[in-house]
Amino acid sequence: MTSSLLEQLIDALRVLPGVGQKSAQRMAYHLLERERAGGQRLSVALAQAVEKIGHCARCPAFSEAPVCATCASASRGGH
């Protein structure tokens, strides 16, 4: 048996640190009742971030490029 879309949304929100069942439920209800446009923006931003952001090859920073801007900077000597 599959869970409802609302249950799936609540479960998905629970992956965030410090978010339990009640907080996730409040967030889901807020997005659905008052902030649908914000929920859509959140969905797009999250999907793009998960797809396009990784770790820099030289340091632990997040970057959309293989090497982050700091490590790529000429002032850092290219490393």
N, CA, C and O atoms as a MOPAC input file, in Angstrom:
PM7 MOZYME 1SCF
protein

 N      0.84100 1    -1.18500 1     0.00000 1
 C      0.00000 1     0.00000 1     0.00000 1
 C      0.88700 1     1.24900 1     0.00000 1
 O      1.82100 1     1.34700 1     0.79500 1
 N      0.60300 1     2.17800 1    -0.86700 1
 C      1.38400 1     3.40000 1    -0.93600 1
 C      0.77500 1     4.45700 1    -0.02300 1
 O     -0.42900 1     4.46100 1     0.23200 1
 N      1.62600 1     5.34400 1     0.45700 1
 C      1.13100 1     6.41400 1     1.31200 1
 C      0.63900 1     7.56800 1     0.44700 1
 O      0.99900 1     7.68800 1    -0.72400 1
 N     -0.17600 1     8.39500 1     1.03900 1
 C     -0.73200 1     9.53300 1     0.31100 1
 C      0.36700 1    10.55200 1     0.01500 1
 O      1.43300 1    10.52000 1     0.62800 1
 N      0.10600 1    11.43700 1    -0.90900 1
 C      1.06100 1    12.48900 1    -1.25000 1
 C      1.36700 1    13.35600 1    -0.03400 1
 O      2.51000 1    13.77300 1     0.15100 1
 N      0.36600 1    13.63300 1     0.79500 1
 C      0.58800 1    14.42400 1     1.99700 1
 C      1.53500 1    13.68900 1     2.94600 1
 O      2.44600 1    14.30600 1     3.49700 1
 N      1.34000 1    12.40600 1     3.14400 1
 C      2.23200 1    11.62600 1     4.00400 1
 C      3.64600 1    11.59000 1     3.43200 1
 O      4.62000 1    11.66400 1     4.18100 1
 N      3.76300 1    11.47700 1     2.11200 1
 C      5.07900 1    11.47600 1     1.47200 1
 C      5.78800 1    12.81300 1     1.67800 1
 O      6.99300 1    12.84800 1     1.92600 1
 N      5.04000 1    13.91300 1     1.57300 1
 C      5.61000 1    15.24100 1     1.79400 1
 C      6.10000 1    15.37400 1     3.23400 1
 O      7.20900 1    15.85200 1     3.47300 1
 N      5.29100 1    14.95800 1     4.17400 1
 C      5.66900 1    15.02900 1     5.59200 1
 C      6.91400 1    14.18600 1     5.84800 1
 O      7.83500 1    14.64200 1     6.52600 1
 N      6.95700 1    12.98400 1     5.32700 1
 C      8.13200 1    12.12200 1     5.50300 1
 C      9.36900 1    12.74200 1     4.86800 1
 O     10.46300 1    12.64200 1     5.42400 1
 N      9.21200 1    13.38100 1     3.71400 1
 C     10.34600 1    14.01200 1     3.04400 1
 C     10.89300 1    15.17300 1     3.86500 1
 O     12.10800 1    15.35800 1     3.93900 1
 N     10.02500 1    15.94600 1     4.47300 1
 C     10.46400 1    17.07700 1     5.29800 1
 C     11.19200 1    16.61300 1     6.55800 1
 O     12.00100 1    17.35400 1     7.11600 1
 N     10.91200 1    15.41100 1     7.00000 1
 C     11.54100 1    14.88200 1     8.21000 1
 C     13.01800 1    14.55400 1     8.02000 1
 O     13.70900 1    14.29400 1     9.00500 1
 N     13.52100 1    14.55800 1     6.79800 1
 C     14.94900 1    14.29200 1     6.59200 1
 C     15.80700 1    15.46500 1     7.07000 1
 O     17.01000 1    15.30500 1     7.27800 1
 N     15.20900 1    16.62500 1     7.24200 1
 C     15.95200 1    17.78900 1     7.71300 1
 C     16.29500 1    17.63400 1     9.19100 1
 O     15.49100 1    17.10600 1     9.96000 1
 N     17.48900 1    18.09400 1     9.59900 1
 C     17.88600 1    17.94200 1    10.99800 1
 C     16.96100 1    18.72500 1    11.93200 1
 O     16.61100 1    19.87300 1    11.65900 1
 N     16.58100 1    18.09700 1    13.01500 1
 C     15.74200 1    18.73700 1    14.01700 1
 C     14.26400 1    18.79300 1    13.67400 1
 O     13.48100 1    19.38800 1    14.41600 1
 N     13.86800 1    18.18500 1    12.56500 1
 C     12.46100 1    18.21500 1    12.15200 1
 C     11.82800 1    16.86900 1    12.44800 1
 O     12.15500 1    15.85400 1    11.83300 1
 N     10.91900 1    16.88800 1    13.40200 1
 C     10.17900 1    15.68200 1    13.75100 1
 C      8.84300 1    15.63700 1    13.03700 1
 O      8.57100 1    16.43500 1    12.14000 1
 N      8.02100 1    14.69800 1    13.44600 1
 C      6.71800 1    14.49000 1    12.80800 1
 C      5.84300 1    15.74200 1    12.85500 1
 O      5.29600 1    16.15400 1    11.83200 1
 N      5.71000 1    16.34500 1    14.02900 1
 C      4.81600 1    17.51100 1    14.17700 1
 C      5.32600 1    18.71300 1    13.38300 1
 O      4.54200 1    19.39000 1    12.71700 1
 N      6.62400 1    18.98200 1    13.44700 1
 C      7.18500 1    20.11000 1    12.68900 1
 C      7.01000 1    19.88900 1    11.19000 1
 O      6.62600 1    20.80800 1    10.46600 1
 N      7.28900 1    18.68500 1    10.72700 1
 C      7.13400 1    18.36600 1     9.31000 1
 C      5.68100 1    18.52900 1     8.87700 1
 O      5.40300 1    19.02300 1     7.78400 1
 N      4.76700 1    18.11400 1     9.73300 1
 C      3.34200 1    18.25600 1     9.42700 1
 C      2.97200 1    19.73300 1     9.33200 1
 O      2.25800 1    20.13000 1     8.41100 1
 N      3.45000 1    20.55600 1    10.27600 1
 C      3.16400 1    21.99800 1    10.23200 1
 C      3.73000 1    22.63000 1     8.96500 1
 O      3.07000 1    23.45300 1     8.33000 1
 N      4.95300 1    22.24800 1     8.59700 1
 C      5.55700 1    22.78400 1     7.37200 1
 C      4.74500 1    22.40000 1     6.14600 1
 O      4.47900 1    23.23700 1     5.28400 1
 N      4.35700 1    21.15100 1     6.07000 1
 C      3.57800 1    20.67300 1     4.91600 1
 C      2.25200 1    21.42400 1     4.82100 1
 O      1.86300 1    21.87100 1     3.74200 1
 N      1.56600 1    21.56000 1     5.94600 1
 C      0.28400 1    22.27300 1     5.93400 1
 C      0.47900 1    23.73300 1     5.54100 1
 O     -0.32700 1    24.28700 1     4.79400 1
 N      1.54200 1    24.35700 1     6.04000 1
 C      1.80300 1    25.75400 1     5.70600 1
 C      2.03200 1    25.90600 1     4.19600 1
 O      1.46900 1    26.79700 1     3.56100 1
 N      2.86500 1    25.02500 1     3.63300 1
 C      3.13200 1    25.09300 1     2.19800 1
 C      1.86100 1    24.89900 1     1.38500 1
 O      1.65000 1    25.58500 1     0.38500 1
 N      1.03300 1    23.98700 1     1.80000 1
 C     -0.17900 1    23.68700 1     1.03000 1
 C     -1.28700 1    24.71600 1     1.24000 1
 O     -2.06100 1    24.98200 1     0.32100 1
 N     -1.37200 1    25.29500 1     2.43300 1
 C     -2.45500 1    26.23500 1     2.72400 1
 C     -2.12800 1    27.67800 1     2.36200 1
 O     -2.99700 1    28.41600 1     1.89700 1
 N     -0.86500 1    28.08500 1     2.57800 1
 C     -0.55600 1    29.50900 1     2.46400 1
 C      0.58500 1    29.85100 1     1.52800 1
 O      0.72600 1    31.00900 1     1.13300 1
 N      1.39100 1    28.88900 1     1.16900 1
 C      2.63700 1    29.22700 1     0.48200 1
 C      2.91400 1    28.29500 1    -0.69100 1
 O      4.03100 1    27.80000 1    -0.84000 1
 N      1.91600 1    28.05600 1    -1.51300 1
 C      2.10200 1    27.14000 1    -2.64600 1
 C      3.16900 1    27.63100 1    -3.61400 1
 O      3.96400 1    26.83500 1    -4.11300 1
 N      3.19500 1    28.93100 1    -3.88300 1
 C      4.22000 1    29.46900 1    -4.78400 1
 C      5.60700 1    29.29100 1    -4.16300 1
 O      6.56000 1    28.94300 1    -4.86000 1
 N      5.72000 1    29.52500 1    -2.86800 1
 C      6.98900 1    29.31100 1    -2.16800 1
 C      7.38700 1    27.84700 1    -2.18400 1
 O      8.56700 1    27.52500 1    -2.31800 1
 N      6.42700 1    26.97100 1    -2.05000 1
 C      6.69900 1    25.54200 1    -2.11600 1
 C      7.20800 1    25.12900 1    -3.48300 1
 O      8.08600 1    24.27300 1    -3.59300 1
 N      6.66000 1    25.73300 1    -4.52100 1
 C      7.12400 1    25.45200 1    -5.88300 1
 C      8.55200 1    25.93400 1    -6.07200 1
 O      9.37500 1    25.22900 1    -6.65500 1
 N      8.85400 1    27.15000 1    -5.57400 1
 C     10.23100 1    27.66900 1    -5.66400 1
 C     11.19200 1    26.77500 1    -4.88600 1
 O     12.29400 1    26.48900 1    -5.35600 1
 N     10.78200 1    26.33700 1    -3.70800 1
 C     11.59800 1    25.44300 1    -2.89200 1
 C     11.87400 1    24.14300 1    -3.63400 1
 O     13.00100 1    23.64700 1    -3.62900 1
 N     10.86500 1    23.60000 1    -4.25900 1
 C     10.99200 1    22.35900 1    -5.01500 1
 C     11.99900 1    22.48600 1    -6.15400 1
 O     12.85100 1    21.61700 1    -6.33400 1
 N     11.90000 1    23.56300 1    -6.91500 1
 C     12.80000 1    23.78600 1    -8.04200 1
 C     14.22800 1    24.01000 1    -7.54100 1
 O     15.17100 1    23.41900 1    -8.06700 1
 N     14.38500 1    24.86400 1    -6.52300 1
 C     15.71600 1    25.16500 1    -5.99300 1
 C     16.37800 1    23.92000 1    -5.42300 1
 O     17.57300 1    23.70900 1    -5.63100 1
 N     15.62800 1    23.09700 1    -4.71300 1
 C     16.17200 1    21.87300 1    -4.13200 1
 C     16.59200 1    20.89300 1    -5.22500 1
 O     17.67300 1    20.31000 1    -5.15100 1
 N     15.75100 1    20.71000 1    -6.22900 1
 C     16.07000 1    19.79100 1    -7.32100 1
 C     17.33300 1    20.24200 1    -8.05900 1
 O     18.19800 1    19.42500 1    -8.37300 1
 N     17.43200 1    21.53400 1    -8.33200 1
 C     18.61300 1    22.04600 1    -9.02900 1
 C     19.86500 1    21.92100 1    -8.17600 1
 O     20.92200 1    21.54200 1    -8.68200 1
 N     19.76300 1    22.23400 1    -6.89300 1
 C     20.91900 1    22.15400 1    -5.99300 1
 C     21.42100 1    20.72100 1    -5.88200 1
 O     22.62500 1    20.47700 1    -5.95600 1
 N     20.51500 1    19.78200 1    -5.70500 1
 C     20.91100 1    18.37900 1    -5.56700 1
 C     21.57700 1    17.88300 1    -6.84800 1
 O     22.50800 1    17.07900 1    -6.79900 1
 N     21.09900 1    18.36200 1    -7.98800 1
 C     21.64700 1    17.92600 1    -9.26900 1
 C     22.97900 1    18.59200 1    -9.60200 1
 O     23.86700 1    17.94600 1   -10.15900 1
 N     23.13200 1    19.87500 1    -9.26800 1
 C     24.24800 1    20.64800 1    -9.80300 1
 C     25.34800 1    21.01900 1    -8.81500 1
 O     26.42400 1    21.43400 1    -9.24600 1
 N     25.12700 1    20.89000 1    -7.52500 1
 C     26.13700 1    21.29100 1    -6.54500 1
 C     26.84900 1    20.05900 1    -6.00500 1
 O     26.22200 1    19.07600 1    -5.61100 1
 N     28.15500 1    20.13800 1    -5.99800 1
 C     28.97700 1    19.06900 1    -5.44300 1
 C     30.07900 1    19.67000 1    -4.60100 1
 O     30.06200 1    20.86500 1    -4.30500 1
 N     31.03800 1    18.84600 1    -4.21500 1
 C     32.17100 1    19.34500 1    -3.44700 1
 C     33.30700 1    19.72400 1    -4.39300 1
 O     33.50900 1    19.09500 1    -5.43100 1
 N     34.03000 1    20.74800 1    -4.01800 1
 C     35.23100 1    21.16500 1    -4.73800 1
 C     36.22100 1    20.00500 1    -4.73000 1
 O     36.31700 1    19.27100 1    -3.74700 1
 N     36.95000 1    19.84400 1    -5.82000 1
 C     37.94200 1    18.77300 1    -5.93000 1
 C     39.15400 1    19.01700 1    -5.02600 1
 O     39.92800 1    18.09500 1    -4.76600 1
 N     39.32200 1    20.25800 1    -4.54400 1
 C     40.50600 1    20.59800 1    -3.74200 1
 C     40.21600 1    20.87700 1    -2.27800 1
 O     41.12600 1    20.81200 1    -1.45200 1
 N     38.99100 1    21.18100 1    -1.94200 1
 C     38.64700 1    21.48700 1    -0.54900 1
 C     37.21900 1    20.99300 1    -0.28200 1
 O     36.54200 1    20.55400 1    -1.21200 1
 N     36.75800 1    21.05700 1     0.94800 1
 C     35.40700 1    20.54900 1     1.24000 1
 C     34.25900 1    21.52000 1     0.92900 1
 O     33.11000 1    21.22800 1     1.25900 1
 N     34.54500 1    22.65200 1     0.31100 1
 C     33.50100 1    23.63200 1    -0.00300 1
 C     32.53700 1    23.09200 1    -1.05800 1
 O     32.90200 1    22.24400 1    -1.87300 1
 N     31.31500 1    23.59000 1    -1.03100 1
 C     30.34700 1    23.26300 1    -2.07400 1
 C     30.61000 1    24.14000 1    -3.28600 1
 O     31.00600 1    25.29800 1    -3.15000 1
 N     30.38900 1    23.58400 1    -4.47100 1
 C     30.64100 1    24.32300 1    -5.69900 1
 C     29.81800 1    23.74800 1    -6.83900 1
 O     29.54600 1    22.54800 1    -6.88700 1
 N     29.42900 1    24.62300 1    -7.75300 1
 C     28.76600 1    24.17300 1    -8.97800 1
 C     29.79000 1    23.75400 1   -10.01900 1
 O     29.45300 1    23.04700 1   -10.96800 1
 N     31.04400 1    24.18300 1    -9.85500 1
 C     32.13700 1    23.83600 1   -10.76300 1
 C     33.00300 1    22.77400 1   -10.08900 1
 O     32.92900 1    22.59300 1    -8.87300 1
 N     33.82100 1    22.07300 1   -10.86800 1
 C     34.68800 1    21.06200 1   -10.26400 1
 C     35.61000 1    21.62900 1    -9.18200 1
 O     35.90000 1    20.95400 1    -8.19400 1
 N     36.07500 1    22.88500 1    -9.37300 1
 C     36.92100 1    23.56400 1    -8.38700 1
 C     36.20600 1    24.85400 1    -7.98500 1
 O     35.76300 1    25.61100 1    -8.84800 1
 N     36.09300 1    25.10500 1    -6.68800 1
 C     35.36600 1    26.28900 1    -6.21000 1
 C     36.09600 1    27.57500 1    -6.58500 1
 O     37.27500 1    27.54200 1    -6.94000 1
 N     35.41100 1    28.68600 1    -6.50900 1
 C     35.97700 1    29.98300 1    -6.88800 1
 C     37.18100 1    30.33900 1    -6.02500 1
 O     38.13900 1    30.93000 1    -6.52400 1
 N     37.15200 1    29.99500 1    -4.75500 1
 C     38.26900 1    30.30000 1    -3.86400 1
 C     39.52300 1    29.54000 1    -4.29100 1
 O     40.59500 1    30.13400 1    -4.40600 1
 N     39.40200 1    28.25400 1    -4.52300 1
 C     40.55400 1    27.45700 1    -4.93600 1
 C     41.03300 1    27.82400 1    -6.33700 1
 O     42.22200 1    27.71000 1    -6.63200 1
 N     40.13500 1    28.25800 1    -7.19000 1
 C     40.48700 1    28.63200 1    -8.55800 1
 C     41.08100 1    30.03200 1    -8.65500 1
 O     41.65700 1    30.39400 1    -9.68100 1
 N     40.94300 1    30.81900 1    -7.59200 1
 C     41.40400 1    32.20100 1    -7.58800 1
 C     42.91400 1    32.28600 1    -7.82900 1
 O     43.69800 1    31.51500 1    -7.27600 1
 N     43.28800 1    33.24000 1    -8.66600 1
 C     44.71100 1    33.46300 1    -8.97000 1
 C     45.49300 1    33.84700 1    -7.71600 1
 O     46.67300 1    33.52100 1    -7.59000 1
 N     44.82800 1    34.54300 1    -6.78500 1
 C     45.50800 1    34.96000 1    -5.56300 1
 C     45.86900 1    33.79200 1    -4.65900 1
 O     46.70000 1    33.93000 1    -3.76100 1
 N     45.24600 1    32.64200 1    -4.89600 1
 C     45.57000 1    31.45400 1    -4.10800 1
 C     46.55900 1    30.56500 1    -4.84100 1
 O     46.86500 1    29.46600 1    -4.37900 1
 N     47.05600 1    31.02300 1    -5.96400 1
 C     48.03900 1    30.25900 1    -6.70400 1
 C     47.46800 1    29.03900 1    -7.39200 1
 O     48.20000 1    28.10900 1    -7.73200 1
 N     46.13000 1    29.03900 1    -7.60400 1
 C     45.49400 1    27.90500 1    -8.28600 1
 C     45.32800 1    26.68500 1    -7.41500 1
 O     45.05100 1    25.60100 1    -7.92900 1
 N     45.49100 1    26.82900 1    -6.07900 1
 C     45.24800 1    25.69900 1    -5.17400 1
 C     44.86600 1    26.15800 1    -3.79800 1
 O     44.62700 1    25.33200 1    -2.91700 1

